[in-house]
Amino acid sequence: MKYVILRCEDQAPYSERAATLLAGAKTPHLQQLAQAGAVGALRFRSDPPAIERMRCHRALFGLGPLDLDGLPGRCYAAGANLQLEEGETAWCCELVTQRDGRIVDDAAGGITPKESDILIQALDEALGSDTRRWDTGQGRHHVLITRDAALGSAGETTLEPPELLLGQPWKRRLPKGETGKALAALIEQAATILDSHPINRVRVDLGENPANMVWLWGPAAAGAQRSFSERTGLSGAVVSSSFLLQGFARACSLGWKEGPSSMEEAALRRLMKTVAHAVEGHDFVYVHLSIESSDPVQRLCAMERIDQLLFKPLTDTLPSLGRWRLLAAVDDRASGLVPVVAIGTGLPQQAAPSLTAEQIAASPLQFANGEGIFSWLTQSDK
């Protein structure tokens, strides 16, 4: 059986007025899959409703919140080519913008990689020690490696990523006890350094959001973990340009192929060739696309190109390889859902006449926190 998941992630700067990825886009091929296959949604428990990116990725690979494989901290460390040693804990370290004690921009104003690296190096020079170091990753995503006792209780700490904290007082989301106190102290020390750094002073002068705070989340201690193949019996590969997913692929011993840096036609045509090659050599292929533009026309065009240049050729090609299943998962940030459309050999039909929010919400095929979606895709054969 060949499995392909096409994940379209909405990473545009958040705006309540922004249209969802599917709203208004002409996607006839995806609509045909909805009418011939199964339609449902991944729902995430948060208030207000929001999509937790890492939990969504993990769910689509069959990992739940309690699974120790592919934990965020390990993925960030692997993405930065860091090998955790016994006694070390890796924390995901995000550069964000805070104002009056609230995270107001989880992307830190689109800070450049060069600026971001300089800021992390400044933190390591000021706050690094024999038991703690700050390592650069990619963009605003970095890594804190620590042996500090108060920051090593990863199994007891379930901090959320910053996209779930927008507009909220960040101190209220820290865990109680010594770990929470240590995190608060470290975050405040880092904020003092970042606030006064020349890079952020220039950003403020230019009217840009400064990267004036780090948010630490997703801790993971060193330790053995299963590969994707050991856990599922399937060979797998990831196609993406994401730092997080490159780390996930390394941590879970998955194949890796670089994804597109844009949603232009030429880039998507090259991507389809890459995906076709990956499908030939693996049972399970995870294709990740990131829509970063907030411009409504660019967003529509991106989804329409994806429909024409990926969904159509995939549904034309996969049947020639024998038994196959294809699943599309496209963000709808307005509702906090990830609508899914699936079709293929033996999948039970749960069709919908359209991909409106109302039709998706009415479908009985709902996966709370994404749990069960992988098993449904790979095991249902009726």
N, C-alpha and C positions, 0 to 999 in steps of 0.2 A: 504494500500500500504506500502511495506517495501522499504526504500531507504538506500543504502550503498554507501558511498564515500570512496575510498581508495586513500589517498594522499601520494605520494612518493616525498619527499623533498630532494634536493641535497644540503647538508650542508658541503661538503668537502671544504677544503681550496681552494680558487679560483685560477685557473690556466687556461690560454688561451689554453694550450695544452691538458687539461683533456678531455677525451671522455665524451659525454653525457650519461645519465643513460641508455637510450635505445640503444645506438650505439653498435652494435656487440653482444648484449645479445640475447640468444635464448629464446624467450618468445612466444611459440606457442599458448598458451591459450589467451593471450592478443591480438595476431594477429588475432585469430579467432573472438574475440569480435569486432575488427575493421572491419572485413569483413562482419559481420552479423549485426552490430549495427550502431553507429554514431561516427564520428571522427571530432574533431575540436580543438580549442586552446583558451586559455586565454592569452590575450596580455596586457602588461602594458606599459603605456606611460612614458618612461624614456630615457635619452640620456647619455651614451650608453644604449642599451636595457638591462634591468635587471628585475629580478622577485622580487617584493616586497612581502615578506612572509606573513606579517600580512594582507595586502590587499587581497592576494589570499585566505587566510583562511576565512576572513570575507565575501568575495564574494561567496564562496562555502556554506556559511550559509545564504546567501541572504541579506547581509549587504553591503551597498554602502558607499562611502567616507563621505557622509553627515549624515549618521545614527549615533545617539548618543549611541546606544546599543553596548556593547562590544568594547569600545574604548581601544586603547593599554594601556594607563596609568591605567585604571581601571582593565584591565586584569593582568598587572604586580602587582598591589596592591593586587588583590585577590589571585594571585599565591603565594604571600608572606604572606597571611593570615592577610592583613591589611584592616581595615574598614575605609574608608574615612569619615571624619566629615565635617559638613557644613563649607564652606569657604576654604577647603583644595583642592589642585590640586596635582595629582600624575603624575610624569614624568617617562618614561622609561629611565633607566640609564644603558648604556652599557660601559663596559671596552674595550677600543680599543687601537691600536698602531698608533701613529701619528709620522710623520717625516717631518720636514721642512714645517709645517702647513698643511699637507695633511694626511688623514686617509689612512694608507697602509695595515692595517690588522684589519678587523672587529671582529676577534675572539681573538685578543690579544695573538697570539702565542699559543692558546690552554691552557690558564692559568687554573690552577687547582681550584676547588671550595674552598679549604682551603686558598690558596693565595688570591683568589678573595675576600673572606669574610674579611680577614685581611685588605686588601686595603680599602674596603668600610667602615669598622669600623674606620680606620685612618681618612678618609674623614669626618666622622660624628664627631669625636673628635675635628678635626681642624676647620671644617666649619659648623657644626651643631649649631642651635640656637633655641630660643623659637618659631621661625616661619619657621624652616627648619630642616628636619632630613633625613639622608641617611639610608635606610634599606636594608639588604641583601636579595637577592632573591635566584637564583640558577646559578651556573657557572659564566658566565660573565654578566648575566642579573640581574639588581638590580632596586631599586626604590628610587626616591627622592620625599618626601612629603613636600609641601611648602604652606605657607600662604603669602609669599611675594607678594606684589601687582603687581610688574613688571613681575612675573612669574605665575600669576594667570589668565591671559587672554588666556586660553586654546582655546576658540572658535575662536580666531583670528590667531592661530599659527598652521601651518601645516608642522612641521619639519619631514624630512624623516629619516628612519632607516639607520644605518651605512652601510649596505650592498650596498646601492645605492650611497654612497659617496666615494667609494674606488678610491684612486688616485687623489681626487679632493680637492681643498682648502676648509677646513671646514668653515672658516669664511664667505665665500661667500654664504653659504647655510643657514645662520641665517636670521631670519626675521628682517625687519627694525624697527626702533623705540626703545622704552624703553625695550621691551621684548628682542630684539636682543642684546642690550647693556648689559642687566643683565645676559643673557646667556653667552655671550663672557667673561664677567668678572668672572663668576662662573667657567666656564670651564678652564680658565687660572689659577685661584687660585687652582683648583683641580689638574691641570697638574703639578704645582710646587711641591705640596705635593707628588704626585705619582712618579714623576721623581726621587726624592731624597730618596724614600722609599727603605729600604734594600732588599725587595723582588725583586723590579725591577732592582736594582744594580746587584743582583746575576743573574737574568735572562739575563741581558746584558753580564755579564762575561761568561755565558754559551752559548752565541750565540743565545739566544731565544728572540723573540720579547717581549718587555716589555708592560705591561698594563699602559701606561704613559698618558692616557687621558680618560675622560668620555665623551660620547656623549649623550645628552639629547634630547628626541623626544617623540612624541605621547602623549602630555599632555591631561589629562581628569579631569574635576572638579567633586566634589561629586554631587550626584543627583540620582533620581530614574531612573530606566530603565526597559524595558520589558524583561520578560523571553523569551526564544526561543519558548516555548509552547504558550505563549500569542500572540506572533508575527506571528506564522505560523500555529498554531493549531495542531502541531505534537509534540510527545514526542521524546526527543533526547538524545544521549549519545556520548561521545568522548572517544576514545581509543588512548592513546599517552603517551610518556615519556617526553613530552615537558613542560617546566615551563610556557611558554606563553599559551599553550592550556589548561593546568590545570587551569590557571587563567581565561581564556575565559569560560571554563565550569562552574566555580564557579560564574562568573559575570553574565552569561546568564542562570543560574539554569538548567544546563544540567547534565546528569549523567556522571560519570567519572570512567574509568577503566585504570589501569596502563598498558602502552604498553611495548614492548620489549626493552632491553638495547643493544641488538645486532641483527644482521641479520643471525645468525646461524640457522641451521635446527631445533634444539630442541626449540629454542625461538620462531620461527615462527609457529611451531606446537601448542605450548601453546597459542600463539596469536590467531590462528584460533578458538580454543575452546572458548577463551574470546569473540571474535567477534560473534560467533554463539550464545552465551548466551545473549549478548547485543542485537542482532537482535530479539531474542524471546521476549524481554521485552520492545522494543522501536520501534517507527516508522522510525526513522532516526538515522543512526549510522555513525559517522565520524572516520575513522581509519587513523591515521597519522604515517608514517614511515620516519625516517631520515637516509639518507645514508651519513655517515661522512668520509668514507675512500676515499682517493685520489688514492689508488692503483688500477690500471685498472683491474686486475684480481679479486680483492675483490669486486669491483663495479659490474662486470659482474655476479659474483656468487650470489651476493645479489639480483639482479633483476631476475635472473633465479629461485632462491628459492622462491621469492615472487610470481612469475608466477605460479610455481608448487604447492606451499603450501597455497596460498591465492586465487588467481584468479580462479584456477580450482575448489577447493572445494566450493567457494562462488557461482559460476555459476551452480554447481551441487545441492547446498542446497537451494538457494533462491526460485527457482520455486515451491518447495514443500510447501512454506509458503503462497502461493496465489499470488496476484499481487506484482510485485517487480521491482526495477530498481537499476542498479549498475553503478557507474561512477568511472573511474580511472583517476587521474590527476598526471602526472609524469613530473618533471622539465626537461627542456632542456635549461641549462644556456648558451649554445653557441649562441642560437638565442634569448634568453630572453623571450621565450614562455613557457607555461605550456600546452603541448598536453593533450587532454582529449579523452577518449574512453568511450562510454556509451551504454548500452543495457538494455532491459527489457520490461515489459508490456506496449504496446501502444506508445513507443517512436518512433518518425519518423526516418526512416533509412537515414543515410548519410555516407555510407560505404566508406572505402578506402582500396585498395589492399595491402598496407603496411603502416608502421609507420615511413617512412622516413620524414625528415624535409620538403622536397619538397611536399609530399602528404599532410602533415598537413597544410602547409602554403596555399595550393591550395584549401582547404576545405572552403565552404561558411559559415561554422559554426564557426564563430569567435566572441569572447566576449571581447570587449575593456575594460580593467581594471577589467575583470571578471564579469562585470555587466550583469545581465540577466541569468547567468548560473543556478542559483538556481530555478528561475521561469521556465526556460525551462525544467529542470529536473523534477520538481514537478507538473507542471500544464499542460504541453503538453500531450495530450491523444488522438492522432489521429492515 
